[in-house]
Amino acid sequence: MAQHTELSEPGSGPDSVITDQQVAAPLEEILDIGQSLYMQAEVFLNSLLRPWNFYQIVIAIGLFALAHVLRAIFGPRIREWMASRENWPKWRIRILVVIHQRLRPIFFVSLIWLTVWTMRAVTWPSRSYLLSVIATLALAWLSVVFLTRLIKSPTLRKLVRYGAWIYATLYILGLVSEAETLLDTAGFNVGGIRFSLLLLVQSVVILGVLITLARFATTTTASRIRSNEDISPSMQVLIVKVLQIGLYAAAFFIGVRSLGIDLTGLAVLSGAIGVGLGFGLQKVVSNLVSGVIILLDKSIKPGDVISLGETFGWINSLGARYVSVVTRDGKEYLIPNEDLITGQVVNWSHSNDFVRLDIHFGTAYGDNPHEVRKLAIEAAQSVDRVLRSRPTVCHIIGFGDSSVDYILRFWISDPTGGLTNIRGNVFLALWDTFAANGISIPFPQREVKVLNTEDAAQAGAFVPPDAAD
């Protein structure tokens, strides 16, 4: 009978019993792989002692040195030529910058492949075999560098780049199966899914590539949507958000399915987690739903000028959780979407950009009110931003203690340019116009008279007891 070691509690069932043979099997497999790699390395090192293999290594080193010299010669000249391309689009300049940074490997790949093709034509293929392996590795590494430049995230770019380099090297050297077996031995099973280092590496590479493709497709499509003037700004934001969610979700599920992970078993667990998150993240979910409602009803859109409480500014962007509002003093407020749905919001440019402003002022009783109204309207219309197409009016609103009170109403069509500054310019125009036409702006005047004790007593004022002393 086979001996085994109990690693579980008594009575836990035969499925939980792990035998010594099951424990030793992965170790034996690792030892076999290590012995195989050792033998291959020994054969490779012995092959380097052959004259033609040694010559090929020397040739590769010489070609790399020549590539370094060519980089030192042509690098500055190419940089000067790039600096003279002022009218070129930015994407072309970025491509040239990436190529300029990789001139040495580009020269090396070009030189070594030219050498391989020449040697294959004039001598036996075996005398250029090692050079062809080096050339294939160099070309693969260089291609990985250029392809991973599409990934914007530096961390994700490094992970995908190093993973692709390692896989390309193993594939070219014919060591993929040994590496997969070695990585798969370091793992464990959960139900019908096996988690191992091989699955981790595959998931990083596959998900990284799919997410990069999804981001590239989203960026390209979003730029075209934003350039379409037939679509309103709020609908543009909504389409871009839905597109981002759809592409990233598709990339995630395709990547998980390609790894052989069945998501149906996680349905119950994800439902329970969803209920828990629903109670804990009510505000977050409310803001997300409010953001979708704002985009659908088009109540606000990027560029609108709004007032919410004491915050006045224009909308910079619409996010999934908040709206970015920039004020005239450069402050950027991140207002939750829920506040815009439940609160009272003044949208100064909802249906149109016309805004009426009111200014209150007063003049002396000796000034003709008909002349004052006429001069006030002319002063307001002399300011640049005040519209002539919409009537500017001035009305008497009351007779004050020391002045006749007026209200001046005028229209503007650019609230994003500010409201306080246009009011200040109209006040200055009123001041100059009234000063030029002899219209006075009264202000309260008070006269203070100091009385002695006898006068105060005769006037019936209260006199303190010690005032007579």
C-alpha positions as CSV (number, residue, x, y, z in Angstrom):
1,M,0.0,0.0,0.0
2,A,1.2,3.5,-0.8
3,Q,2.3,5.5,2.2
4,H,0.8,8.9,2.6
5,T,0.9,11.8,5.0
6,E,-2.3,13.3,6.4
7,L,-2.2,17.1,6.0
8,S,-5.8,17.7,7.1
9,E,-7.9,17.1,10.1
10,P,-9.3,13.6,10.7
11,G,-12.7,13.0,9.1
12,S,-12.3,15.7,6.5
13,G,-12.7,13.3,3.6
14,P,-10.4,11.5,1.1
15,D,-10.2,14.6,-1.2
16,S,-8.3,16.6,1.4
17,V,-5.6,14.0,1.8
18,I,-2.3,14.9,0.1
19,T,0.2,12.0,-0.4
20,D,3.9,12.2,-0.4
21,Q,3.9,11.4,-4.1
22,Q,1.7,14.4,-4.8
23,V,4.1,16.7,-2.9
24,A,7.2,15.2,-4.6
25,A,5.8,15.3,-8.1
26,P,6.3,19.1,-8.6
27,L,9.8,18.9,-7.1
28,E,10.8,16.1,-9.5
29,E,9.3,18.1,-12.4
30,I,11.3,21.2,-11.4
31,L,14.5,19.1,-11.1
32,D,13.9,17.6,-14.6
33,I,13.4,21.0,-16.1
34,G,16.6,22.3,-14.4
35,Q,18.6,19.4,-15.6
36,S,17.3,19.9,-19.2
37,L,18.2,23.6,-19.1
38,Y,21.6,22.8,-17.7
39,M,22.3,20.3,-20.5
40,Q,21.1,22.8,-23.1
41,A,23.3,25.5,-21.6
42,E,26.3,23.2,-21.6
43,V,25.8,22.3,-25.3
44,F,25.5,26.0,-26.1
45,L,28.7,26.9,-24.3
46,N,30.6,24.1,-25.9
47,S,29.3,25.2,-29.3
48,L,30.9,28.7,-28.7
49,L,34.3,27.0,-28.7
50,R,33.9,26.3,-32.4
51,P,35.7,28.8,-34.6
52,W,32.7,29.9,-36.7
53,N,30.5,30.5,-33.6
54,F,33.2,32.5,-32.0
55,Y,33.7,34.5,-35.1
56,Q,29.9,35.2,-35.2
57,I,30.0,36.6,-31.7
58,V,33.0,38.8,-32.6
59,I,31.1,40.0,-35.7
60,A,28.0,40.9,-33.5
61,I,30.1,42.9,-31.1
62,G,31.8,44.7,-34.0
63,L,28.4,45.6,-35.5
64,F,27.2,46.9,-32.2
65,A,30.3,49.1,-31.9
66,L,29.7,50.3,-35.5
67,A,26.1,51.1,-34.6
68,H,27.3,53.2,-31.7
69,V,29.6,55.2,-34.0
70,L,26.9,55.8,-36.5
71,R,24.6,57.0,-33.7
72,A,27.3,59.5,-32.6
73,I,27.7,60.7,-36.2
74,F,24.1,61.0,-37.4
75,G,22.3,61.6,-34.1
76,P,23.1,65.4,-33.8
77,R,22.4,65.9,-37.5
78,I,19.0,64.2,-37.3
79,R,18.2,66.2,-34.2
80,E,19.0,69.5,-36.0
81,W,16.8,68.4,-38.9
82,M,14.0,67.6,-36.5
83,A,14.3,71.1,-34.9
84,S,13.8,72.7,-38.3
85,R,10.4,70.9,-38.8
86,E,8.3,73.6,-37.2
87,N,5.1,73.2,-39.2
88,W,4.9,69.4,-38.8
89,P,2.0,67.9,-36.8
90,K,2.8,66.8,-33.2
91,W,2.3,63.1,-33.9
92,R,5.0,63.1,-36.5
93,I,7.4,65.0,-34.2
94,R,6.7,62.4,-31.4
95,I,7.5,59.5,-33.8
96,L,10.7,61.2,-34.8
97,V,11.7,61.7,-31.2
98,V,11.1,58.0,-30.4
99,I,13.1,57.0,-33.5
100,H,15.9,59.3,-32.5
101,Q,16.1,57.8,-29.0
102,R,16.4,54.3,-30.5
103,L,19.0,55.1,-33.3
104,R,21.6,52.7,-31.9
105,P,19.4,49.6,-31.9
106,I,17.9,50.6,-35.3
107,F,21.4,50.8,-36.8
108,F,22.4,47.5,-35.1
109,V,19.4,45.6,-36.4
110,S,19.9,47.0,-39.9
111,L,23.6,46.1,-39.9
112,I,23.2,42.6,-38.5
113,W,20.4,41.6,-40.8
114,L,22.4,42.9,-43.8
115,T,25.3,40.8,-42.6
116,V,23.2,37.7,-42.1
117,W,21.7,38.0,-45.6
118,T,25.1,38.5,-47.1
119,M,26.6,35.5,-45.3
120,R,23.7,33.3,-46.3
121,A,24.4,34.2,-49.9
122,V,28.1,33.6,-49.9
123,T,28.6,30.8,-47.3
124,W,26.8,27.9,-45.5
125,P,23.7,28.7,-43.4
126,S,25.3,27.1,-40.3
127,R,28.0,29.8,-40.3
128,S,25.4,32.5,-39.8
129,Y,23.0,30.6,-37.5
130,L,24.1,32.4,-34.3
131,L,24.1,35.8,-36.0
132,S,20.5,35.1,-37.2
133,V,19.4,34.2,-33.7
134,I,21.0,37.5,-32.4
135,A,19.4,39.5,-35.2
136,T,15.9,37.9,-34.5
137,L,16.2,38.7,-30.8
138,A,17.3,42.3,-31.5
139,L,14.5,42.9,-34.0
140,A,11.9,41.4,-31.6
141,W,13.1,43.6,-28.7
142,L,13.1,46.7,-30.9
143,S,9.6,45.9,-32.1
144,V,8.4,45.5,-28.5
145,V,9.9,48.9,-27.6
146,F,8.0,50.7,-30.4
147,L,4.7,48.8,-29.8
148,T,4.7,49.5,-26.1
149,R,5.1,53.2,-26.7
150,L,1.3,53.2,-27.3
151,I,0.8,52.5,-23.6
152,K,0.5,55.8,-21.7
153,S,0.8,54.3,-18.2
154,P,4.5,54.0,-17.3
155,T,4.0,51.1,-14.9
156,L,1.8,49.1,-17.3
157,R,4.2,49.9,-20.2
158,K,7.2,48.5,-18.3
159,L,5.3,45.4,-17.2
160,V,4.1,44.6,-20.8
161,R,7.5,45.5,-22.3
162,Y,9.5,43.3,-19.9
163,G,7.0,40.5,-20.3
164,A,7.1,40.7,-24.1
165,W,10.9,40.7,-24.0
166,I,11.0,37.6,-21.9
167,Y,8.5,35.8,-24.0
168,A,10.1,36.7,-27.3
169,T,13.5,35.6,-25.9
170,L,12.1,32.2,-24.7
171,Y,10.2,31.7,-28.0
172,I,13.2,32.4,-30.2
173,L,15.5,30.2,-28.1
174,G,12.8,27.4,-28.0
175,L,12.4,27.4,-24.2
176,V,8.7,28.3,-24.0
177,S,7.4,24.9,-23.0
178,E,10.1,24.5,-20.3
179,A,9.3,28.0,-18.9
180,E,5.6,27.4,-18.9
181,T,6.0,24.1,-17.1
182,L,8.3,25.7,-14.5
183,L,5.9,28.6,-13.9
184,D,2.9,26.3,-13.7
185,T,4.4,24.2,-11.0
186,A,4.4,27.2,-8.7
187,G,0.6,27.4,-8.2
188,F,-2.5,26.0,-6.5
189,N,-6.0,24.9,-7.5
190,V,-9.2,26.6,-6.3
191,G,-12.2,24.6,-7.5
192,G,-11.6,24.1,-11.3
193,I,-9.3,27.1,-11.6
194,R,-5.5,26.8,-11.3
195,F,-3.7,29.9,-10.1
196,S,0.0,29.9,-10.9
197,L,2.9,32.2,-11.9
198,L,2.1,31.2,-15.5
199,L,-1.4,32.5,-15.2
200,L,-0.1,35.7,-13.6
201,V,2.3,36.4,-16.4
202,Q,-0.3,35.6,-19.1
203,S,-2.9,37.8,-17.4
204,V,-0.5,40.8,-17.2
205,V,0.5,40.5,-20.9
206,I,-3.0,39.8,-22.3
207,L,-4.9,42.3,-20.1
208,G,-2.2,44.9,-20.8
209,V,-2.4,44.5,-24.5
210,L,-6.3,44.5,-24.5
211,I,-6.5,47.5,-22.2
212,T,-4.0,49.4,-24.4
213,L,-6.0,48.6,-27.5
214,A,-9.2,49.7,-25.8
215,R,-7.6,53.0,-24.7
216,F,-6.2,53.6,-28.2
217,A,-9.7,53.0,-29.7
218,T,-11.3,55.2,-27.1
219,T,-8.9,58.1,-27.6
220,T,-9.2,57.9,-31.4
221,T,-13.0,57.7,-31.4
222,A,-13.4,60.4,-28.7
223,S,-11.4,62.9,-30.7
224,R,-13.6,62.3,-33.7
225,I,-16.8,62.7,-31.6
226,R,-15.6,65.9,-30.0
227,S,-14.8,67.3,-33.5
228,N,-18.4,66.7,-34.7
229,E,-20.3,69.9,-34.3
230,D,-23.6,68.3,-35.0
231,I,-23.5,66.6,-31.6
232,S,-24.1,68.7,-28.5
233,P,-21.3,68.9,-25.9
234,S,-23.4,67.0,-23.3
235,M,-24.1,64.2,-25.7
236,Q,-20.4,64.1,-26.7
237,V,-19.5,63.5,-23.1
238,L,-22.2,60.9,-22.7
239,I,-21.1,59.0,-25.8
240,V,-17.5,59.1,-24.8
241,K,-18.2,57.8,-21.3
242,V,-20.4,54.9,-22.6
243,L,-17.8,54.1,-25.1
244,Q,-15.0,54.0,-22.5
245,I,-17.1,51.8,-20.1
246,G,-18.0,49.4,-23.0
247,L,-14.5,49.0,-24.4
248,Y,-12.8,48.6,-21.1
249,A,-15.4,46.1,-19.9
250,A,-15.1,44.1,-23.1
251,A,-11.3,44.1,-22.8
252,F,-11.5,42.9,-19.2
253,F,-14.0,40.1,-19.9
254,I,-12.2,39.0,-23.1
255,G,-8.9,38.9,-21.3
256,V,-10.3,36.9,-18.4
257,R,-12.1,34.4,-20.7
258,S,-8.9,34.0,-22.8
259,L,-7.1,33.0,-19.6
260,G,-9.6,30.1,-19.1
261,I,-11.3,31.6,-16.0
262,D,-15.0,30.8,-15.8
263,L,-16.9,33.9,-14.4
264,T,-20.2,32.1,-13.9
265,G,-19.0,30.7,-10.6
266,L,-18.4,34.2,-9.3
267,A,-22.0,35.3,-10.0
268,V,-23.3,34.6,-6.5
269,L,-20.2,36.1,-4.8
270,S,-20.3,39.2,-7.0
271,G,-24.1,39.6,-6.2
272,A,-23.4,39.5,-2.5
273,I,-20.5,42.0,-2.9
274,G,-22.7,44.2,-5.0
275,V,-25.3,44.4,-2.2
276,G,-22.7,45.3,0.4
277,L,-21.2,47.9,-1.9
278,G,-24.6,49.3,-2.6
279,F,-25.2,50.1,1.1
280,G,-21.7,51.4,1.6
281,L,-21.4,53.5,-1.6
282,Q,-24.8,55.1,-1.8
283,K,-23.4,58.5,-2.4
284,V,-21.0,57.3,-5.1
285,V,-23.8,55.5,-6.9
286,S,-26.1,58.5,-6.5
287,N,-23.4,60.7,-8.1
288,L,-22.9,58.3,-10.9
289,V,-26.6,58.1,-11.7
290,S,-27.0,61.9,-11.3
291,G,-24.1,62.3,-13.8
292,V,-26.0,60.2,-16.4
293,I,-29.2,62.2,-15.8
294,I,-27.3,65.5,-16.3
295,L,-25.9,64.2,-19.6
296,L,-29.3,62.9,-20.8
297,D,-31.4,66.0,-20.0
298,K,-28.7,68.4,-21.2
299,S,-29.4,70.8,-18.3
300,I,-25.7,71.7,-18.2
301,K,-22.9,71.2,-20.6
302,P,-19.2,72.1,-20.8
303,G,-18.8,75.9,-21.3
304,D,-22.0,76.9,-19.5
305,V,-21.9,79.6,-16.8
306,I,-23.6,78.5,-13.6
307,S,-24.2,79.7,-10.1
308,L,-24.6,77.3,-7.2
309,G,-24.8,78.9,-3.8
310,E,-21.8,81.3,-3.6
311,T,-19.9,79.5,-6.4
312,F,-20.0,81.3,-9.8
313,G,-18.0,80.1,-12.8
314,W,-18.1,78.1,-16.0
315,I,-18.2,74.4,-16.4
316,N,-14.8,73.0,-17.4
317,S,-15.7,69.3,-17.7
318,L,-18.3,66.8,-16.7
319,G,-17.0,63.7,-14.8
320,A,-18.7,60.5,-13.8
321,R,-18.8,61.6,-10.1
322,Y,-18.4,65.4,-10.2
323,V,-18.6,68.5,-12.3
324,S,-15.5,70.8,-12.6
325,V,-16.4,74.5,-12.2
326,V,-13.7,77.1,-12.7
327,T,-14.3,80.5,-11.2
328,R,-12.9,83.9,-12.3
329,D,-10.1,83.8,-9.7
330,G,-8.8,80.5,-11.1
331,K,-10.2,78.2,-8.4
332,E,-11.6,74.9,-9.6
333,Y,-14.5,73.5,-7.6
334,L,-15.4,69.8,-7.9
335,I,-19.1,69.8,-7.3
336,P,-20.8,66.4,-6.8
337,N,-23.4,65.6,-9.5
338,E,-26.0,65.0,-6.8
339,D,-25.8,68.6,-5.7
340,L,-26.6,69.8,-9.3
341,I,-29.7,67.5,-9.4
342,T,-31.1,68.3,-6.0
343,G,-30.0,71.9,-5.5
344,Q,-31.1,75.1,-7.2
345,V,-28.7,75.9,-10.0
346,V,-28.7,79.1,-12.0
347,N,-27.5,78.4,-15.6
348,W,-26.7,81.7,-17.1
349,S,-26.3,80.2,-20.6
350,H,-28.8,77.3,-20.6
351,S,-30.9,78.2,-23.6
352,N,-28.9,81.2,-24.8
353,D,-26.0,83.4,-23.7
354,F,-28.0,86.6,-23.1
355,V,-27.8,87.9,-19.6
356,R,-29.4,91.0,-18.2
357,L,-27.6,92.9,-15.4
358,D,-29.0,95.6,-13.1
359,I,-27.2,98.6,-11.6
360,H,-28.7,100.8,-8.9
361,F,-27.6,104.5,-8.5
362,G,-29.0,107.8,-7.3
363,T,-28.8,111.5,-8.2
364,A,-29.6,114.8,-6.5
365,Y,-33.1,116.2,-6.4
366,G,-32.0,119.2,-8.3
367,D,-31.1,117.2,-11.4
368,N,-33.7,116.7,-14.2
369,P,-34.7,112.9,-14.0
370,H,-35.5,112.8,-17.8
371,E,-31.9,114.0,-18.5
372,V,-30.5,111.6,-16.0
373,R,-32.2,108.6,-17.6
374,K,-31.1,109.6,-21.1
375,L,-27.4,110.1,-20.0
376,A,-27.4,106.8,-18.1
377,I,-28.6,104.8,-21.1
378,E,-26.0,106.5,-23.3
379,A,-23.2,105.8,-20.8
380,A,-24.2,102.1,-20.6
381,Q,-24.3,101.7,-24.3
382,S,-20.8,103.2,-24.7
383,V,-19.3,100.1,-22.9
384,D,-18.0,97.5,-25.4
385,R,-19.7,94.4,-24.0
386,V,-23.1,96.0,-23.6
387,L,-25.5,94.9,-26.4
388,R,-27.1,97.5,-28.7
389,S,-29.4,94.9,-30.2
390,R,-31.3,94.6,-26.9
391,P,-32.8,97.7,-25.3
392,T,-31.0,99.3,-22.3
393,V,-33.5,100.9,-20.0
394,C,-33.4,103.2,-16.9
395,H,-36.3,103.7,-14.5
396,I,-37.0,105.6,-11.3
397,I,-37.6,103.2,-8.5
398,G,-38.1,105.6,-5.6
399,F,-37.4,108.9,-3.8
400,G,-34.8,108.4,-1.2
401,D,-33.8,110.5,1.8
402,S,-31.1,112.4,-0.1
403,S,-31.4,111.2,-3.7
404,V,-33.7,110.1,-6.5
405,D,-33.1,106.3,-6.9
406,Y,-32.7,104.7,-10.4
407,I,-32.2,101.2,-11.8
408,L,-30.2,100.7,-15.0
409,R,-30.8,97.5,-16.9
410,F,-28.6,96.3,-19.8
411,W,-27.8,93.1,-21.7
412,I,-24.6,91.1,-22.4
413,S,-24.0,88.0,-24.5
414,D,-20.7,86.7,-22.9
415,P,-21.2,85.8,-19.3
416,T,-18.0,83.8,-19.4
417,G,-16.2,87.1,-19.6
418,G,-17.3,87.9,-16.1
419,L,-20.1,90.0,-14.5
420,T,-18.3,92.1,-11.9
421,N,-16.0,93.7,-14.4
422,I,-18.8,94.7,-16.8
423,R,-20.7,96.3,-13.9
424,G,-17.6,98.2,-12.9
425,N,-17.1,99.5,-16.5
426,V,-20.7,100.7,-16.6
427,F,-20.3,102.5,-13.2
428,L,-17.2,104.2,-14.6
429,A,-19.0,105.3,-17.7
430,L,-21.8,106.7,-15.5
431,W,-19.3,108.6,-13.4
432,D,-17.6,110.1,-16.4
433,T,-20.9,111.0,-18.1
434,F,-22.5,112.6,-15.0
435,A,-19.3,114.5,-14.3
436,A,-19.2,115.9,-17.9
437,N,-22.9,117.0,-17.7
438,G,-23.0,118.4,-14.2
439,I,-25.1,115.6,-12.7
440,S,-24.3,115.1,-9.0
441,I,-24.4,111.9,-7.1
442,P,-25.4,112.8,-3.5
443,F,-24.2,111.1,-0.4
444,P,-25.6,111.3,3.2
445,Q,-24.3,114.3,5.2
446,R,-24.5,114.7,9.0
447,E,-23.9,117.7,11.1
448,V,-22.6,117.2,14.7
449,K,-23.3,120.2,17.1
450,V,-21.6,120.2,20.6
451,L,-23.9,121.8,23.2
452,N,-22.8,123.1,26.7
453,T,-24.6,122.2,29.9
454,E,-27.1,125.1,29.9
455,D,-28.0,124.7,26.3
456,A,-28.5,121.0,26.8
457,A,-30.7,121.6,29.8
458,Q,-32.8,124.1,27.9
459,A,-33.1,121.6,25.0
460,G,-34.4,119.0,27.4
461,A,-31.4,116.7,27.0
462,F,-30.2,114.4,29.7
463,V,-27.3,115.9,31.8
464,P,-25.2,113.5,33.9
465,P,-24.9,114.5,37.6
466,D,-21.2,115.1,37.4
467,A,-21.4,117.3,34.3
468,A,-21.9,120.5,36.2
469,D,-18.8,119.9,38.4
